[in-house]
Amino acid sequence: MTDVQRPPLPPFDADTAALKVRLAEDAWNSRDPARVALAYTPDSRWRNRDLIFQGRDAIVDFLTAKWAREHDYRLIKSLWAHGPDRIAVRFAYEWRDERGQWWRAYGNENWRFDANGLMAERHASINDRPIEAHNRLFHWPLGHRPDDHPGLDELRL
């Protein structure tokens, strides 16, 4: 455990869990691997699709490679459920590959936090679907999703 705190802290209620999800979305939309990694414990355990790894250095390496190949990445996360130290989210993100093909990825994540609000475990299941550029739904400027932009429910995702 570390002395650094990352509010909101467990135990989560509906409001603090939703805030934790939005803060995670904002960090991922920054596409800054070092910034994102600070939300995780130094020994955080990850399963992302078929990859299993551990630790902040591995998280930075993973995200650096991810955003090198996933161009124009935009993500929306939505709270699905929560417990005292756990949060489940569903998400969708859009990105373009090096050939110009657009993709929408859909998935679910299960998160477990330590007492300081750092994520100790992340389990992600993700499916990709090719989409045509005219079917894209995430059009805000790169970075933070505007507060008035529809979420997953409003977009029927």
C-alpha positions as a Markdown table, in Angstrom:
| # | Residue | x | y | z |
|---|---|---|---|---|
| 1 | Met | 0.0 | 0.0 | 0.0 |
| 2 | Thr | 1.1 | 3.6 | -0.7 |
| 3 | Asp | 0.5 | 6.8 | 1.3 |
| 4 | Val | -0.6 | 8.6 | -1.8 |
| 5 | Gln | -4.4 | 9.0 | -1.9 |
| 6 | Arg | -6.5 | 9.2 | -5.1 |
| 7 | Pro | -10.0 | 10.5 | -4.1 |
| 8 | Pro | -12.8 | 9.6 | -4.1 |
| 9 | Leu | -11.8 | 6.9 | -1.6 |
| 10 | Pro | -13.6 | 3.7 | -0.7 |
| 11 | Pro | -16.2 | 2.9 | 0.5 |
| 12 | Phe | -18.0 | 4.1 | -2.6 |
| 13 | Asp | -21.6 | 5.2 | -2.9 |
| 14 | Ala | -23.4 | 5.8 | -6.2 |
| 15 | Asp | -22.1 | 9.4 | -6.4 |
| 16 | Thr | -18.5 | 8.7 | -5.6 |
| 17 | Ala | -18.4 | 5.6 | -7.8 |
| 18 | Ala | -19.8 | 7.7 | -10.7 |
| 19 | Leu | -17.2 | 10.4 | -10.1 |
| 20 | Lys | -14.4 | 7.8 | -10.0 |
| 21 | Val | -15.6 | 6.5 | -13.4 |
| 22 | Arg | -15.6 | 10.0 | -14.9 |
| 23 | Leu | -12.2 | 10.8 | -13.5 |
| 24 | Ala | -10.9 | 7.5 | -15.1 |
| 25 | Glu | -12.5 | 8.4 | -18.4 |
| 26 | Asp | -10.9 | 11.8 | -18.4 |
| 27 | Ala | -7.5 | 10.4 | -17.6 |
| 28 | Trp | -7.8 | 7.8 | -20.5 |
| 29 | Asn | -9.0 | 10.5 | -22.9 |
| 30 | Ser | -5.8 | 12.4 | -22.1 |
| 31 | Arg | -3.9 | 9.5 | -23.8 |
| 32 | Asp | -1.0 | 10.2 | -21.3 |
| 33 | Pro | 0.2 | 6.8 | -20.2 |
| 34 | Ala | 2.2 | 8.2 | -17.2 |
| 35 | Arg | -0.9 | 10.2 | -16.0 |
| 36 | Val | -3.1 | 7.2 | -16.3 |
| 37 | Ala | -0.7 | 4.9 | -14.5 |
| 38 | Leu | -0.7 | 7.1 | -11.4 |
| 39 | Ala | -4.3 | 6.0 | -10.7 |
| 40 | Tyr | -3.1 | 2.4 | -10.1 |
| 41 | Thr | -1.2 | 0.8 | -7.2 |
| 42 | Pro | 2.5 | 0.3 | -8.0 |
| 43 | Asp | 1.8 | -3.5 | -8.2 |
| 44 | Ser | -1.6 | -3.2 | -9.9 |
| 45 | Arg | -2.7 | -6.4 | -11.7 |
| 46 | Trp | -4.3 | -6.2 | -15.1 |
| 47 | Arg | -6.1 | -8.4 | -17.5 |
| 48 | Asn | -6.8 | -6.6 | -20.7 |
| 49 | Arg | -8.3 | -8.9 | -23.4 |
| 50 | Asp | -5.8 | -11.7 | -23.6 |
| 51 | Leu | -2.9 | -9.9 | -21.9 |
| 52 | Ile | -2.1 | -10.3 | -18.2 |
| 53 | Phe | 0.5 | -8.1 | -16.6 |
| 54 | Gln | 1.4 | -6.3 | -13.4 |
| 55 | Gly | 2.8 | -2.9 | -12.2 |
| 56 | Arg | 2.9 | 0.7 | -13.3 |
| 57 | Asp | 5.8 | 0.3 | -15.7 |
| 58 | Ala | 3.9 | -2.4 | -17.6 |
| 59 | Ile | 0.8 | -0.2 | -17.6 |
| 60 | Val | 2.8 | 2.7 | -19.1 |
| 61 | Asp | 4.3 | 0.3 | -21.7 |
| 62 | Phe | 0.9 | -1.1 | -22.6 |
| 63 | Leu | -0.8 | 2.2 | -23.0 |
| 64 | Thr | 2.1 | 3.7 | -24.9 |
| 65 | Ala | 1.8 | 0.9 | -27.5 |
| 66 | Lys | -2.0 | 1.1 | -27.5 |
| 67 | Trp | -2.2 | 4.8 | -28.3 |
| 68 | Ala | 0.6 | 4.5 | -30.9 |
| 69 | Arg | -1.7 | 2.3 | -32.9 |
| 70 | Glu | -5.2 | 3.6 | -31.9 |
| 71 | His | -5.4 | 7.1 | -33.4 |
| 72 | Asp | -8.0 | 9.7 | -32.6 |
| 73 | Tyr | -9.0 | 7.7 | -29.5 |
| 74 | Arg | -12.2 | 8.9 | -27.7 |
| 75 | Leu | -13.7 | 6.9 | -24.8 |
| 76 | Ile | -17.0 | 7.0 | -22.8 |
| 77 | Lys | -17.2 | 5.0 | -19.5 |
| 78 | Ser | -20.4 | 4.4 | -17.6 |
| 79 | Leu | -20.9 | 3.1 | -14.1 |
| 80 | Trp | -22.6 | -0.3 | -14.1 |
| 81 | Ala | -22.4 | -1.3 | -10.4 |
| 82 | His | -20.4 | -0.7 | -7.3 |
| 83 | Gly | -19.5 | -2.1 | -3.9 |
| 84 | Pro | -17.5 | -0.7 | -1.0 |
| 85 | Asp | -14.1 | -1.1 | -2.8 |
| 86 | Arg | -15.2 | -2.3 | -6.3 |
| 87 | Ile | -16.6 | -0.7 | -9.4 |
| 88 | Ala | -17.9 | -2.3 | -12.6 |
| 89 | Val | -18.1 | -0.1 | -15.7 |
| 90 | Arg | -19.1 | -0.6 | -19.3 |
| 91 | Phe | -17.5 | 1.5 | -21.9 |
| 92 | Ala | -17.2 | 2.2 | -25.6 |
| 93 | Tyr | -14.4 | 3.9 | -27.5 |
| 94 | Glu | -13.7 | 4.9 | -31.1 |
| 95 | Trp | -10.4 | 4.9 | -32.8 |
| 96 | Arg | -8.8 | 4.8 | -36.3 |
| 97 | Asp | -6.1 | 2.4 | -37.3 |
| 98 | Glu | -3.1 | 3.3 | -39.5 |
| 99 | Arg | -5.0 | 2.3 | -42.7 |
| 100 | Gly | -7.8 | 4.8 | -41.8 |
| 101 | Gln | -10.3 | 2.1 | -40.7 |
| 102 | Trp | -12.5 | 3.3 | -37.8 |
| 103 | Trp | -13.4 | 1.0 | -35.0 |
| 104 | Arg | -15.7 | 1.0 | -32.0 |
| 105 | Ala | -14.7 | -1.1 | -29.1 |
| 106 | Tyr | -17.2 | -2.2 | -26.5 |
| 107 | Gly | -16.4 | -3.6 | -23.1 |
| 108 | Asn | -16.7 | -4.1 | -19.4 |
| 109 | Glu | -14.2 | -3.6 | -16.7 |
| 110 | Asn | -14.1 | -4.7 | -13.1 |
| 111 | Trp | -12.0 | -2.6 | -10.7 |
| 112 | Arg | -10.9 | -3.2 | -7.1 |
| 113 | Phe | -9.4 | -0.4 | -5.1 |
| 114 | Asp | -7.1 | -0.1 | -2.1 |
| 115 | Ala | -8.0 | 2.0 | 0.9 |
| 116 | Asn | -6.2 | 5.0 | -0.7 |
| 117 | Gly | -8.4 | 5.0 | -3.8 |
| 118 | Leu | -5.7 | 3.5 | -6.1 |
| 119 | Met | -6.8 | 0.7 | -8.4 |
| 120 | Ala | -5.2 | -2.6 | -7.4 |
| 121 | Glu | -6.9 | -4.8 | -10.0 |
| 122 | Arg | -8.4 | -4.1 | -13.5 |
| 123 | His | -10.1 | -6.9 | -15.5 |
| 124 | Ala | -11.2 | -5.8 | -19.0 |
| 125 | Ser | -13.2 | -7.7 | -21.6 |
| 126 | Ile | -13.3 | -5.9 | -25.0 |
| 127 | Asn | -14.8 | -6.5 | -28.4 |
| 128 | Asp | -13.9 | -4.4 | -31.5 |
| 129 | Arg | -16.2 | -3.7 | -34.4 |
| 130 | Pro | -15.3 | -1.9 | -37.6 |
| 131 | Ile | -17.5 | 1.1 | -38.4 |
| 132 | Glu | -17.7 | 3.5 | -41.3 |
| 133 | Ala | -16.5 | 7.0 | -40.6 |
| 134 | His | -20.1 | 8.4 | -41.0 |
| 135 | Asn | -21.3 | 6.0 | -38.2 |
| 136 | Arg | -18.9 | 7.6 | -35.6 |
| 137 | Leu | -20.7 | 9.0 | -32.6 |
| 138 | Phe | -17.7 | 10.5 | -30.6 |
| 139 | His | -16.9 | 13.8 | -32.3 |
| 140 | Trp | -15.6 | 16.0 | -29.5 |
| 141 | Pro | -12.1 | 17.5 | -29.7 |
| 142 | Leu | -9.5 | 15.1 | -28.4 |
| 143 | Gly | -9.3 | 15.1 | -24.6 |
| 144 | His | -12.0 | 15.6 | -22.0 |
| 145 | Arg | -15.5 | 14.6 | -23.2 |
| 146 | Pro | -17.7 | 17.7 | -22.8 |
| 147 | Asp | -20.1 | 17.5 | -20.0 |
| 148 | Asp | -23.1 | 18.0 | -22.3 |
| 149 | His | -22.0 | 15.3 | -24.7 |
| 150 | Pro | -24.3 | 12.2 | -24.6 |
| 151 | Gly | -23.2 | 9.2 | -22.6 |
| 152 | Leu | -23.6 | 5.6 | -23.5 |
| 153 | Asp | -27.3 | 5.3 | -22.5 |
| 154 | Glu | -28.2 | 8.4 | -24.5 |
| 155 | Leu | -26.3 | 7.0 | -27.5 |
| 156 | Arg | -28.0 | 3.6 | -27.0 |
| 157 | Leu | -24.6 | 1.9 | -26.7 |
